[in-house]
Amino acid sequence: MCIYFLVTSYKIAFKVIGAMNVMQALEEGIATQYILRKHHLLTSSQAENVLQVVNDIIALHATSVGTPYLSLFNRMKSFQRQNLDEEFYVKRNLVRLTAMRSTLFITSKFASL
């Protein structure tokens, strides 16, 4: 299922391609709330664990050392530095990727499955 967003000055058109061809207009506020909730940036949508956040946003930007910690601190209810370290070094559920222009990302090893 693919989601295409067409941004207009007044609303965002939302089209789902798949089993159902549905066209539904969303107000900008609704679309913004959806994106903030999906990225765990609302207080009511904060995640419980690191893996949930990483799977939902696909990857954490990790070019500088502190960036993934700050990103998780803003997206989790009670984030501690040990949470990321445990998933990355002990459980080995996360992997480090190098992308274009030597940008580093941390993503779930399950994302490629």
SVG drawing of the C-alpha trace seen along z (x, -y; Angstrom):
<svg xmlns="http://www.w3.org/2000/svg" viewBox="-12 -28 43 39">
<polyline fill="none" stroke="black" stroke-width="0.4" points="0.0,0.0 1.5,-3.4 0.5,-6.7 0.9,-9.8 0.6,-13.3 -0.2,-16.2 0.3,-19.5 -2.0,-22.3 -2.4,-25.7 -5.6,-24.7 -5.6,-21.0 -3.6,-17.8 -5.0,-15.2 -4.6,-11.7 -4.7,-8.7 -4.3,-5.1 -3.3,-2.8 -4.0,0.9 -7.0,3.0 -9.1,-0.1 -8.8,-3.2 -9.9,-5.9 -9.5,-9.7 -10.0,-11.6 -9.2,-15.3 -7.6,-16.0 -7.3,-19.3 -3.8,-20.4 -4.2,-20.2 -5.3,-16.5 -2.4,-15.6 0.1,-17.4 -1.4,-15.6 -1.0,-12.3 2.6,-12.9 3.5,-14.1 1.8,-11.1 3.5,-8.6 6.9,-10.2 6.1,-10.0 6.5,-13.8 3.2,-14.3 3.1,-13.8 0.2,-11.4 2.1,-9.3 5.4,-8.9 6.8,-5.3 7.8,-2.8 10.9,-1.4 13.7,-2.3 12.9,0.4 9.3,-0.9 10.6,-4.4 13.2,-3.2 10.8,-1.0 8.1,-3.7 10.4,-6.4 12.6,-4.0 16.0,-5.3 17.7,-7.7 20.1,-10.3 23.4,-9.5 26.1,-11.5 27.0,-13.3 27.4,-11.2 24.6,-12.8 21.9,-13.1 20.2,-9.6 20.1,-10.1 18.4,-13.5 16.0,-12.2 15.0,-9.3 14.8,-11.6 12.1,-13.6 10.2,-10.6 10.1,-8.3 8.4,-8.6 11.3,-7.7 14.4,-7.4 17.7,-6.7 21.0,-6.5 21.3,-2.8 18.1,-2.1 19.9,-2.8 23.2,-1.3 21.4,2.0 19.5,2.3 22.6,1.4 25.4,3.2 23.9,5.9 20.7,7.1 22.1,6.1 18.7,5.2 20.0,2.0 22.6,1.5 24.6,-1.5 24.3,-2.5 26.3,-4.9 24.3,-6.7 25.0,-9.4 27.6,-12.0 28.8,-9.8 25.6,-10.4 25.2,-7.8 21.9,-6.4 20.8,-3.8 18.0,-1.5 16.5,1.8 18.1,4.9 14.5,6.1 13.7,3.2 15.4,5.1 13.3,8.2"/>
</svg>
